[in-house]
Amino acid sequence: MSGVPISPGDLVLAQDSSGQFHAVVQGTRLGRITIVRCDHRPARPLALRDVLQVFKAAGTPDAPPRPEPLKPTAQLHLDL
């Protein structure tokens, strides 16, 4: 895979010993990416060399920019 940055929420085509599969990136941990497989099989963190393709969300045409999600601070309390 070329130097495409991978971020949480991206869809990837990856491979392991059982073959190729699609997965959604959840985050990174210890230099690997954590994923949730689209076929709902269990998955371990993947090395970047196991990622074959990265698919980014294109969004809808002429969509307004999405606002940043709110993060709790000392002044802000979110009722979740």
PyMOL Python script that loads the backbone (N, CA, C, O; Angstrom):
from pymol import cmd

cmd.read_pdbstr("""\
ATOM      1  N   MET A   1       0.839  -1.175   0.000  1.00  0.00           N
ATOM      2  CA  MET A   1       0.000   0.000   0.000  1.00  0.00           C
ATOM      3  C   MET A   1       0.881   1.234   0.000  1.00  0.00           C
ATOM      4  O   MET A   1       1.886   1.275   0.710  1.00  0.00           O
ATOM      5  N   SER A   2       0.523   2.234  -0.781  1.00  0.00           N
ATOM      6  CA  SER A   2       1.296   3.471  -0.805  1.00  0.00           C
ATOM      7  C   SER A   2       0.999   4.291   0.445  1.00  0.00           C
ATOM      8  O   SER A   2       0.207   3.863   1.285  1.00  0.00           O
ATOM      9  N   GLY A   3       1.610   5.443   0.582  1.00  0.00           N
ATOM     10  CA  GLY A   3       1.549   6.234   1.791  1.00  0.00           C
ATOM     11  C   GLY A   3       0.238   6.951   2.043  1.00  0.00           C
ATOM     12  O   GLY A   3       0.258   8.128   2.402  1.00  0.00           O
ATOM     13  N   VAL A   4      -0.895   6.298   1.873  1.00  0.00           N
ATOM     14  CA  VAL A   4      -2.192   6.904   2.157  1.00  0.00           C
ATOM     15  C   VAL A   4      -2.410   6.897   3.659  1.00  0.00           C
ATOM     16  O   VAL A   4      -2.314   5.841   4.284  1.00  0.00           O
ATOM     17  N   PRO A   5      -2.704   8.060   4.261  1.00  0.00           N
ATOM     18  CA  PRO A   5      -2.943   8.066   5.702  1.00  0.00           C
ATOM     19  C   PRO A   5      -4.250   7.337   6.039  1.00  0.00           C
ATOM     20  O   PRO A   5      -5.263   7.515   5.363  1.00  0.00           O
ATOM     21  N   ILE A   6      -4.211   6.534   7.069  1.00  0.00           N
ATOM     22  CA  ILE A   6      -5.381   5.783   7.508  1.00  0.00           C
ATOM     23  C   ILE A   6      -5.889   6.427   8.782  1.00  0.00           C
ATOM     24  O   ILE A   6      -5.123   6.664   9.716  1.00  0.00           O
ATOM     25  N   SER A   7      -7.182   6.711   8.820  1.00  0.00           N
ATOM     26  CA  SER A   7      -7.771   7.330   9.997  1.00  0.00           C
ATOM     27  C   SER A   7      -9.007   6.549  10.421  1.00  0.00           C
ATOM     28  O   SER A   7      -9.569   5.803   9.619  1.00  0.00           O
ATOM     29  N   PRO A   8      -9.440   6.709  11.677  1.00  0.00           N
ATOM     30  CA  PRO A   8     -10.642   6.004  12.137  1.00  0.00           C
ATOM     31  C   PRO A   8     -11.841   6.310  11.244  1.00  0.00           C
ATOM     32  O   PRO A   8     -12.051   7.451  10.832  1.00  0.00           O
ATOM     33  N   GLY A   9     -12.618   5.276  10.955  1.00  0.00           N
ATOM     34  CA  GLY A   9     -13.780   5.415  10.092  1.00  0.00           C
ATOM     35  C   GLY A   9     -13.534   5.018   8.660  1.00  0.00           C
ATOM     36  O   GLY A   9     -14.487   4.837   7.902  1.00  0.00           O
ATOM     37  N   ASP A  10     -12.273   4.875   8.262  1.00  0.00           N
ATOM     38  CA  ASP A  10     -11.959   4.459   6.894  1.00  0.00           C
ATOM     39  C   ASP A  10     -12.307   2.982   6.705  1.00  0.00           C
ATOM     40  O   ASP A  10     -12.235   2.183   7.639  1.00  0.00           O
ATOM     41  N   LEU A  11     -12.678   2.649   5.492  1.00  0.00           N
ATOM     42  CA  LEU A  11     -12.917   1.259   5.114  1.00  0.00           C
ATOM     43  C   LEU A  11     -11.651   0.751   4.445  1.00  0.00           C
ATOM     44  O   LEU A  11     -11.094   1.426   3.580  1.00  0.00           O
ATOM     45  N   VAL A  12     -11.190  -0.437   4.839  1.00  0.00           N
ATOM     46  CA  VAL A  12      -9.973  -0.992   4.264  1.00  0.00           C
ATOM     47  C   VAL A  12     -10.228  -2.389   3.726  1.00  0.00           C
ATOM     48  O   VAL A  12     -11.079  -3.123   4.228  1.00  0.00           O
ATOM     49  N   LEU A  13      -9.474  -2.739   2.698  1.00  0.00           N
ATOM     50  CA  LEU A  13      -9.412  -4.111   2.209  1.00  0.00           C
ATOM     51  C   LEU A  13      -8.102  -4.657   2.753  1.00  0.00           C
ATOM     52  O   LEU A  13      -7.032  -4.125   2.455  1.00  0.00           O
ATOM     53  N   ALA A  14      -8.183  -5.717   3.549  1.00  0.00           N
ATOM     54  CA  ALA A  14      -6.997  -6.258   4.205  1.00  0.00           C
ATOM     55  C   ALA A  14      -6.917  -7.757   3.950  1.00  0.00           C
ATOM     56  O   ALA A  14      -7.834  -8.365   3.397  1.00  0.00           O
ATOM     57  N   GLN A  15      -5.797  -8.332   4.368  1.00  0.00           N
ATOM     58  CA  GLN A  15      -5.622  -9.777   4.222  1.00  0.00           C
ATOM     59  C   GLN A  15      -5.016 -10.338   5.495  1.00  0.00           C
ATOM     60  O   GLN A  15      -4.284  -9.655   6.211  1.00  0.00           O
ATOM     61  N   ASP A  16      -5.333 -11.589   5.758  1.00  0.00           N
ATOM     62  CA  ASP A  16      -4.672 -12.355   6.814  1.00  0.00           C
ATOM     63  C   ASP A  16      -4.573 -13.797   6.345  1.00  0.00           C
ATOM     64  O   ASP A  16      -4.757 -14.074   5.160  1.00  0.00           O
ATOM     65  N   SER A  17      -4.290 -14.697   7.234  1.00  0.00           N
ATOM     66  CA  SER A  17      -4.096 -16.093   6.823  1.00  0.00           C
ATOM     67  C   SER A  17      -5.363 -16.728   6.257  1.00  0.00           C
ATOM     68  O   SER A  17      -5.279 -17.710   5.518  1.00  0.00           O
ATOM     69  N   SER A  18      -6.550 -16.179   6.593  1.00  0.00           N
ATOM     70  CA  SER A  18      -7.800 -16.750   6.079  1.00  0.00           C
ATOM     71  C   SER A  18      -8.215 -16.146   4.733  1.00  0.00           C
ATOM     72  O   SER A  18      -9.164 -16.625   4.114  1.00  0.00           O
ATOM     73  N   GLY A  19      -7.522 -15.109   4.277  1.00  0.00           N
ATOM     74  CA  GLY A  19      -7.839 -14.491   2.986  1.00  0.00           C
ATOM     75  C   GLY A  19      -8.064 -12.996   3.118  1.00  0.00           C
ATOM     76  O   GLY A  19      -7.672 -12.375   4.106  1.00  0.00           O
ATOM     77  N   GLN A  20      -8.711 -12.424   2.092  1.00  0.00           N
ATOM     78  CA  GLN A  20      -8.976 -10.994   2.080  1.00  0.00           C
ATOM     79  C   GLN A  20     -10.335 -10.691   2.696  1.00  0.00           C
ATOM     80  O   GLN A  20     -11.247 -11.516   2.645  1.00  0.00           O
ATOM     81  N   PHE A  21     -10.466  -9.500   3.280  1.00  0.00           N
ATOM     82  CA  PHE A  21     -11.728  -9.087   3.895  1.00  0.00           C
ATOM     83  C   PHE A  21     -11.773  -7.570   3.973  1.00  0.00           C
ATOM     84  O   PHE A  21     -10.747  -6.896   3.891  1.00  0.00           O
ATOM     85  N   HIS A  22     -12.993  -7.043   4.134  1.00  0.00           N
ATOM     86  CA  HIS A  22     -13.190  -5.614   4.334  1.00  0.00           C
ATOM     87  C   HIS A  22     -13.393  -5.357   5.830  1.00  0.00           C
ATOM     88  O   HIS A  22     -13.947  -6.190   6.547  1.00  0.00           O
ATOM     89  N   ALA A  23     -12.935  -4.191   6.284  1.00  0.00           N
ATOM     90  CA  ALA A  23     -13.058  -3.845   7.694  1.00  0.00           C
ATOM     91  C   ALA A  23     -13.104  -2.329   7.849  1.00  0.00           C
ATOM     92  O   ALA A  23     -12.669  -1.584   6.971  1.00  0.00           O
ATOM     93  N   VAL A  24     -13.642  -1.890   8.985  1.00  0.00           N
ATOM     94  CA  VAL A  24     -13.690  -0.473   9.324  1.00  0.00           C
ATOM     95  C   VAL A  24     -12.631  -0.211  10.391  1.00  0.00           C
ATOM     96  O   VAL A  24     -12.547  -0.935  11.383  1.00  0.00           O
ATOM     97  N   VAL A  25     -11.831   0.820  10.183  1.00  0.00           N
ATOM     98  CA  VAL A  25     -10.759   1.163  11.118  1.00  0.00           C
ATOM     99  C   VAL A  25     -11.363   1.823  12.353  1.00  0.00           C
ATOM    100  O   VAL A  25     -12.148   2.765  12.240  1.00  0.00           O
ATOM    101  N   GLN A  26     -10.994   1.326  13.533  1.00  0.00           N
ATOM    102  CA  GLN A  26     -11.464   1.889  14.792  1.00  0.00           C
ATOM    103  C   GLN A  26     -10.431   2.805  15.438  1.00  0.00           C
ATOM    104  O   GLN A  26     -10.797   3.770  16.109  1.00  0.00           O
ATOM    105  N   GLY A  27      -9.158   2.521  15.246  1.00  0.00           N
ATOM    106  CA  GLY A  27      -8.098   3.330  15.845  1.00  0.00           C
ATOM    107  C   GLY A  27      -6.751   2.667  15.656  1.00  0.00           C
ATOM    108  O   GLY A  27      -6.608   1.734  14.865  1.00  0.00           O
ATOM    109  N   THR A  28      -5.761   3.156  16.393  1.00  0.00           N
ATOM    110  CA  THR A  28      -4.422   2.581  16.329  1.00  0.00           C
ATOM    111  C   THR A  28      -3.977   2.202  17.717  1.00  0.00           C
ATOM    112  O   THR A  28      -4.376   2.813  18.709  1.00  0.00           O
ATOM    113  N   ARG A  29      -3.137   1.176  17.772  1.00  0.00           N
ATOM    114  CA  ARG A  29      -2.605   0.720  19.056  1.00  0.00           C
ATOM    115  C   ARG A  29      -1.271   0.033  18.797  1.00  0.00           C
ATOM    116  O   ARG A  29      -1.198  -0.932  18.037  1.00  0.00           O
ATOM    117  N   LEU A  30      -0.217   0.536  19.433  1.00  0.00           N
ATOM    118  CA  LEU A  30       1.112  -0.057  19.352  1.00  0.00           C
ATOM    119  C   LEU A  30       1.594  -0.217  17.901  1.00  0.00           C
ATOM    120  O   LEU A  30       2.170  -1.246  17.549  1.00  0.00           O
ATOM    121  N   GLY A  31       1.358   0.794  17.070  1.00  0.00           N
ATOM    122  CA  GLY A  31       1.825   0.750  15.690  1.00  0.00           C
ATOM    123  C   GLY A  31       0.991  -0.111  14.765  1.00  0.00           C
ATOM    124  O   GLY A  31       1.397  -0.364  13.631  1.00  0.00           O
ATOM    125  N   ARG A  32      -0.147  -0.562  15.213  1.00  0.00           N
ATOM    126  CA  ARG A  32      -1.063  -1.370  14.398  1.00  0.00           C
ATOM    127  C   ARG A  32      -2.415  -0.686  14.375  1.00  0.00           C
ATOM    128  O   ARG A  32      -2.695   0.180  15.204  1.00  0.00           O
ATOM    129  N   ILE A  33      -3.257  -1.078  13.419  1.00  0.00           N
ATOM    130  CA  ILE A  33      -4.603  -0.510  13.383  1.00  0.00           C
ATOM    131  C   ILE A  33      -5.588  -1.521  13.945  1.00  0.00           C
ATOM    132  O   ILE A  33      -5.516  -2.713  13.647  1.00  0.00           O
ATOM    133  N   THR A  34      -6.514  -1.023  14.767  1.00  0.00           N
ATOM    134  CA  THR A  34      -7.580  -1.875  15.289  1.00  0.00           C
ATOM    135  C   THR A  34      -8.771  -1.739  14.349  1.00  0.00           C
ATOM    136  O   THR A  34      -9.088  -0.641  13.891  1.00  0.00           O
ATOM    137  N   ILE A  35      -9.422  -2.852  14.065  1.00  0.00           N
ATOM    138  CA  ILE A  35     -10.480  -2.887  13.062  1.00  0.00           C
ATOM    139  C   ILE A  35     -11.685  -3.652  13.572  1.00  0.00           C
ATOM    140  O   ILE A  35     -11.612  -4.389  14.556  1.00  0.00           O
ATOM    141  N   VAL A  36     -12.798  -3.457  12.874  1.00  0.00           N
ATOM    142  CA  VAL A  36     -13.993  -4.289  13.029  1.00  0.00           C
ATOM    143  C   VAL A  36     -14.287  -4.836  11.647  1.00  0.00           C
ATOM    144  O   VAL A  36     -14.552  -4.083  10.711  1.00  0.00           O
ATOM    145  N   ARG A  37     -14.237  -6.159  11.528  1.00  0.00           N
ATOM    146  CA  ARG A  37     -14.459  -6.786  10.224  1.00  0.00           C
ATOM    147  C   ARG A  37     -15.915  -6.664   9.820  1.00  0.00           C
ATOM    148  O   ARG A  37     -16.809  -6.746  10.662  1.00  0.00           O
ATOM    149  N   CYS A  38     -16.154  -6.468   8.524  1.00  0.00           N
ATOM    150  CA  CYS A  38     -17.511  -6.336   8.001  1.00  0.00           C
ATOM    151  C   CYS A  38     -18.262  -7.665   8.003  1.00  0.00           C
ATOM    152  O   CYS A  38     -19.491  -7.674   7.940  1.00  0.00           O
ATOM    153  N   ASP A  39     -17.548  -8.781   8.073  1.00  0.00           N
ATOM    154  CA  ASP A  39     -18.206 -10.086   8.144  1.00  0.00           C
ATOM    155  C   ASP A  39     -18.418 -10.539   9.590  1.00  0.00           C
ATOM    156  O   ASP A  39     -18.814 -11.680   9.827  1.00  0.00           O
ATOM    157  N   HIS A  40     -18.159  -9.657  10.552  1.00  0.00           N
ATOM    158  CA  HIS A  40     -18.387  -9.866  11.983  1.00  0.00           C
ATOM    159  C   HIS A  40     -17.554 -10.994  12.587  1.00  0.00           C
ATOM    160  O   HIS A  40     -17.888 -11.509  13.654  1.00  0.00           O
ATOM    161  N   ARG A  41     -16.486 -11.376  11.918  1.00  0.00           N
ATOM    162  CA  ARG A  41     -15.577 -12.358  12.499  1.00  0.00           C
ATOM    163  C   ARG A  41     -14.613 -11.633  13.425  1.00  0.00           C
ATOM    164  O   ARG A  41     -14.362 -10.443  13.235  1.00  0.00           O
ATOM    165  N   PRO A  42     -14.070 -12.318  14.417  1.00  0.00           N
ATOM    166  CA  PRO A  42     -13.114 -11.656  15.322  1.00  0.00           C
ATOM    167  C   PRO A  42     -11.856 -11.237  14.570  1.00  0.00           C
ATOM    168  O   PRO A  42     -11.430 -11.902  13.625  1.00  0.00           O
ATOM    169  N   ALA A  43     -11.268 -10.122  15.007  1.00  0.00           N
ATOM    170  CA  ALA A  43     -10.080  -9.609  14.330  1.00  0.00           C
ATOM    171  C   ALA A  43      -9.071  -9.106  15.350  1.00  0.00           C
ATOM    172  O   ALA A  43      -9.427  -8.487  16.352  1.00  0.00           O
ATOM    173  N   ARG A  44      -7.810  -9.386  15.070  1.00  0.00           N
ATOM    174  CA  ARG A  44      -6.715  -8.841  15.869  1.00  0.00           C
ATOM    175  C   ARG A  44      -6.255  -7.546  15.220  1.00  0.00           C
ATOM    176  O   ARG A  44      -6.590  -7.289  14.064  1.00  0.00           O
ATOM    177  N   PRO A  45      -5.498  -6.726  15.934  1.00  0.00           N
ATOM    178  CA  PRO A  45      -4.934  -5.533  15.291  1.00  0.00           C
ATOM    179  C   PRO A  45      -4.081  -5.933  14.090  1.00  0.00           C
ATOM    180  O   PRO A  45      -3.385  -6.948  14.121  1.00  0.00           O
ATOM    181  N   LEU A  46      -4.142  -5.124  13.034  1.00  0.00           N
ATOM    182  CA  LEU A  46      -3.443  -5.422  11.785  1.00  0.00           C
ATOM    183  C   LEU A  46      -2.186  -4.577  11.635  1.00  0.00           C
ATOM    184  O   LEU A  46      -2.153  -3.414  12.037  1.00  0.00           O
ATOM    185  N   ALA A  47      -1.166  -5.169  11.058  1.00  0.00           N
ATOM    186  CA  ALA A  47       0.017  -4.412  10.646  1.00  0.00           C
ATOM    187  C   ALA A  47      -0.332  -3.682   9.349  1.00  0.00           C
ATOM    188  O   ALA A  47      -1.170  -4.144   8.575  1.00  0.00           O
ATOM    189  N   LEU A  48       0.310  -2.553   9.121  1.00  0.00           N
ATOM    190  CA  LEU A  48       0.020  -1.779   7.911  1.00  0.00           C
ATOM    191  C   LEU A  48       0.325  -2.551   6.637  1.00  0.00           C
ATOM    192  O   LEU A  48      -0.291  -2.288   5.604  1.00  0.00           O
ATOM    193  N   ARG A  49       1.257  -3.495   6.680  1.00  0.00           N
ATOM    194  CA  ARG A  49       1.578  -4.267   5.476  1.00  0.00           C
ATOM    195  C   ARG A  49       0.425  -5.190   5.070  1.00  0.00           C
ATOM    196  O   ARG A  49       0.384  -5.649   3.929  1.00  0.00           O
ATOM    197  N   ASP A  50      -0.514  -5.472   5.984  1.00  0.00           N
ATOM    198  CA  ASP A  50      -1.657  -6.324   5.670  1.00  0.00           C
ATOM    199  C   ASP A  50      -2.816  -5.556   5.038  1.00  0.00           C
ATOM    200  O   ASP A  50      -3.800  -6.164   4.615  1.00  0.00           O
ATOM    201  N   VAL A  51      -2.711  -4.231   4.969  1.00  0.00           N
ATOM    202  CA  VAL A  51      -3.756  -3.409   4.349  1.00  0.00           C
ATOM    203  C   VAL A  51      -3.457  -3.296   2.859  1.00  0.00           C
ATOM    204  O   VAL A  51      -2.380  -2.843   2.470  1.00  0.00           O
ATOM    205  N   LEU A  52      -4.417  -3.710   2.021  1.00  0.00           N
ATOM    206  CA  LEU A  52      -4.232  -3.692   0.576  1.00  0.00           C
ATOM    207  C   LEU A  52      -4.745  -2.401  -0.052  1.00  0.00           C
ATOM    208  O   LEU A  52      -4.096  -1.847  -0.940  1.00  0.00           O
ATOM    209  N   GLN A  53      -5.908  -1.912   0.399  1.00  0.00           N
ATOM    210  CA  GLN A  53      -6.496  -0.683  -0.126  1.00  0.00           C
ATOM    211  C   GLN A  53      -7.197   0.060   0.998  1.00  0.00           C
ATOM    212  O   GLN A  53      -7.665  -0.543   1.964  1.00  0.00           O
ATOM    213  N   VAL A  54      -7.262   1.388   0.855  1.00  0.00           N
ATOM    214  CA  VAL A  54      -7.964   2.241   1.808  1.00  0.00           C
ATOM    215  C   VAL A  54      -9.043   2.995   1.050  1.00  0.00           C
ATOM    216  O   VAL A  54      -8.774   3.589   0.005  1.00  0.00           O
ATOM    217  N   PHE A  55     -10.264   2.974   1.571  1.00  0.00           N
ATOM    218  CA  PHE A  55     -11.383   3.682   0.964  1.00  0.00           C
ATOM    219  C   PHE A  55     -11.813   4.798   1.904  1.00  0.00           C
ATOM    220  O   PHE A  55     -12.157   4.546   3.059  1.00  0.00           O
ATOM    221  N   LYS A  56     -11.792   6.029   1.411  1.00  0.00           N
ATOM    222  CA  LYS A  56     -12.174   7.202   2.194  1.00  0.00           C
ATOM    223  C   LYS A  56     -13.603   7.594   1.855  1.00  0.00           C
ATOM    224  O   LYS A  56     -14.050   7.402   0.725  1.00  0.00           O
ATOM    225  N   ALA A  57     -14.321   8.143   2.828  1.00  0.00           N
ATOM    226  CA  ALA A  57     -15.670   8.643   2.589  1.00  0.00           C
ATOM    227  C   ALA A  57     -15.588   9.904   1.739  1.00  0.00           C
ATOM    228  O   ALA A  57     -14.845  10.829   2.066  1.00  0.00           O
ATOM    229  N   ALA A  58     -16.341   9.942   0.659  1.00  0.00           N
ATOM    230  CA  ALA A  58     -16.320  11.104  -0.231  1.00  0.00           C
ATOM    231  C   ALA A  58     -17.334  12.145   0.209  1.00  0.00           C
ATOM    232  O   ALA A  58     -17.163  13.327  -0.088  1.00  0.00           O
ATOM    233  N   GLY A  59     -18.377  11.739   0.906  1.00  0.00           N
ATOM    234  CA  GLY A  59     -19.412  12.683   1.320  1.00  0.00           C
ATOM    235  C   GLY A  59     -20.352  12.991   0.170  1.00  0.00           C
ATOM    236  O   GLY A  59     -20.131  12.568  -0.965  1.00  0.00           O
ATOM    237  N   THR A  60     -21.400  13.734   0.480  1.00  0.00           N
ATOM    238  CA  THR A  60     -22.352  14.117  -0.551  1.00  0.00           C
ATOM    239  C   THR A  60     -21.845  15.358  -1.274  1.00  0.00           C
ATOM    240  O   THR A  60     -21.144  16.173  -0.673  1.00  0.00           O
ATOM    241  N   PRO A  61     -22.180  15.516  -2.537  1.00  0.00           N
ATOM    242  CA  PRO A  61     -21.722  16.703  -3.264  1.00  0.00           C
ATOM    243  C   PRO A  61     -22.250  17.977  -2.613  1.00  0.00           C
ATOM    244  O   PRO A  61     -23.393  18.028  -2.161  1.00  0.00           O
ATOM    245  N   ASP A  62     -21.412  18.991  -2.573  1.00  0.00           N
ATOM    246  CA  ASP A  62     -21.767  20.295  -2.005  1.00  0.00           C
ATOM    247  C   ASP A  62     -22.248  20.203  -0.558  1.00  0.00           C
ATOM    248  O   ASP A  62     -23.059  21.021  -0.126  1.00  0.00           O
ATOM    249  N   ALA A  63     -21.771  19.244   0.175  1.00  0.00           N
ATOM    250  CA  ALA A  63     -22.158  19.105   1.575  1.00  0.00           C
ATOM    251  C   ALA A  63     -21.440  20.162   2.408  1.00  0.00           C
ATOM    252  O   ALA A  63     -20.262  20.435   2.177  1.00  0.00           O
ATOM    253  N   PRO A  64     -22.134  20.755   3.369  1.00  0.00           N
ATOM    254  CA  PRO A  64     -21.445  21.705   4.238  1.00  0.00           C
ATOM    255  C   PRO A  64     -20.438  20.963   5.112  1.00  0.00           C
ATOM    256  O   PRO A  64     -20.613  19.774   5.376  1.00  0.00           O
ATOM    257  N   PRO A  65     -19.401  21.637   5.558  1.00  0.00           N
ATOM    258  CA  PRO A  65     -18.420  20.956   6.401  1.00  0.00           C
ATOM    259  C   PRO A  65     -19.063  20.458   7.687  1.00  0.00           C
ATOM    260  O   PRO A  65     -19.893  21.139   8.288  1.00  0.00           O
ATOM    261  N   ARG A  66     -18.664  19.256   8.098  1.00  0.00           N
ATOM    262  CA  ARG A  66     -19.215  18.680   9.321  1.00  0.00           C
ATOM    263  C   ARG A  66     -18.562  19.336  10.522  1.00  0.00           C
ATOM    264  O   ARG A  66     -17.343  19.499  10.550  1.00  0.00           O
ATOM    265  N   PRO A  67     -19.350  19.711  11.510  1.00  0.00           N
ATOM    266  CA  PRO A  67     -18.755  20.330  12.702  1.00  0.00           C
ATOM    267  C   PRO A  67     -17.989  19.292  13.510  1.00  0.00           C
ATOM    268  O   PRO A  67     -18.292  18.100  13.470  1.00  0.00           O
ATOM    269  N   GLU A  68     -17.000  19.770  14.236  1.00  0.00           N
ATOM    270  CA  GLU A  68     -16.236  18.883  15.112  1.00  0.00           C
ATOM    271  C   GLU A  68     -17.146  18.389  16.232  1.00  0.00           C
ATOM    272  O   GLU A  68     -17.941  19.168  16.757  1.00  0.00           O
ATOM    273  N   PRO A  69     -17.050  17.115  16.612  1.00  0.00           N
ATOM    274  CA  PRO A  69     -17.865  16.634  17.725  1.00  0.00           C
ATOM    275  C   PRO A  69     -17.440  17.305  19.022  1.00  0.00           C
ATOM    276  O   PRO A  69     -16.264  17.608  19.226  1.00  0.00           O
ATOM    277  N   LEU A  70     -18.405  17.529  19.885  1.00  0.00           N
ATOM    278  CA  LEU A  70     -18.113  18.148  21.178  1.00  0.00           C
ATOM    279  C   LEU A  70     -17.348  17.186  22.063  1.00  0.00           C
ATOM    280  O   LEU A  70     -17.621  15.986  22.079  1.00  0.00           O
ATOM    281  N   LYS A  71     -16.396  17.719  22.794  1.00  0.00           N
ATOM    282  CA  LYS A  71     -15.623  16.920  23.728  1.00  0.00           C
ATOM    283  C   LYS A  71     -15.848  17.472  25.128  1.00  0.00           C
ATOM    284  O   LYS A  71     -15.828  18.689  25.313  1.00  0.00           O
ATOM    285  N   PRO A  72     -16.061  16.617  26.111  1.00  0.00           N
ATOM    286  CA  PRO A  72     -16.273  17.107  27.467  1.00  0.00           C
ATOM    287  C   PRO A  72     -15.042  17.852  27.988  1.00  0.00           C
ATOM    288  O   PRO A  72     -13.909  17.402  27.814  1.00  0.00           O
ATOM    289  N   THR A  73     -15.279  18.971  28.615  1.00  0.00           N
ATOM    290  CA  THR A  73     -14.221  19.733  29.265  1.00  0.00           C
ATOM    291  C   THR A  73     -14.670  20.051  30.680  1.00  0.00           C
ATOM    292  O   THR A  73     -15.749  19.635  31.100  1.00  0.00           O
ATOM    293  N   ALA A  74     -13.856  20.780  31.409  1.00  0.00           N
ATOM    294  CA  ALA A  74     -14.231  21.171  32.769  1.00  0.00           C
ATOM    295  C   ALA A  74     -15.451  22.081  32.761  1.00  0.00           C
ATOM    296  O   ALA A  74     -16.207  22.096  33.732  1.00  0.00           O
ATOM    297  N   GLN A  75     -15.662  22.845  31.680  1.00  0.00           N
ATOM    298  CA  GLN A  75     -16.782  23.763  31.612  1.00  0.00           C
ATOM    299  C   GLN A  75     -18.016  23.145  30.938  1.00  0.00           C
ATOM    300  O   GLN A  75     -19.106  23.712  31.012  1.00  0.00           O
ATOM    301  N   LEU A  76     -17.856  22.019  30.299  1.00  0.00           N
ATOM    302  CA  LEU A  76     -18.931  21.432  29.518  1.00  0.00           C
ATOM    303  C   LEU A  76     -19.203  20.013  30.010  1.00  0.00           C
ATOM    304  O   LEU A  76     -18.283  19.202  30.116  1.00  0.00           O
ATOM    305  N   HIS A  77     -20.457  19.718  30.309  1.00  0.00           N
ATOM    306  CA  HIS A  77     -20.831  18.370  30.737  1.00  0.00           C
ATOM    307  C   HIS A  77     -21.863  17.847  29.753  1.00  0.00           C
ATOM    308  O   HIS A  77     -22.912  18.464  29.568  1.00  0.00           O
ATOM    309  N   LEU A  78     -21.579  16.723  29.123  1.00  0.00           N
ATOM    310  CA  LEU A  78     -22.510  16.125  28.177  1.00  0.00           C
ATOM    311  C   LEU A  78     -23.297  15.026  28.859  1.00  0.00           C
ATOM    312  O   LEU A  78     -22.723  14.154  29.512  1.00  0.00           O
ATOM    313  N   ASP A  79     -24.622  15.066  28.708  1.00  0.00           N
ATOM    314  CA  ASP A  79     -25.468  14.006  29.219  1.00  0.00           C
ATOM    315  C   ASP A  79     -25.588  12.936  28.147  1.00  0.00           C
ATOM    316  O   ASP A  79     -26.308  13.107  27.163  1.00  0.00           O
ATOM    317  N   LEU A  80     -24.884  11.840  28.342  1.00  0.00           N
ATOM    318  CA  LEU A  80     -24.895  10.771  27.337  1.00  0.00           C
ATOM    319  C   LEU A  80     -25.789   9.666  27.745  1.00  0.00           C
ATOM    320  O   LEU A  80     -25.923   8.680  27.020  1.00  0.00           O
TER     321      LEU A  80
END
""", "prot")
cmd.dss("prot")
cmd.show_as("cartoon", "prot")
cmd.util.cbc("prot")
cmd.orient("prot")
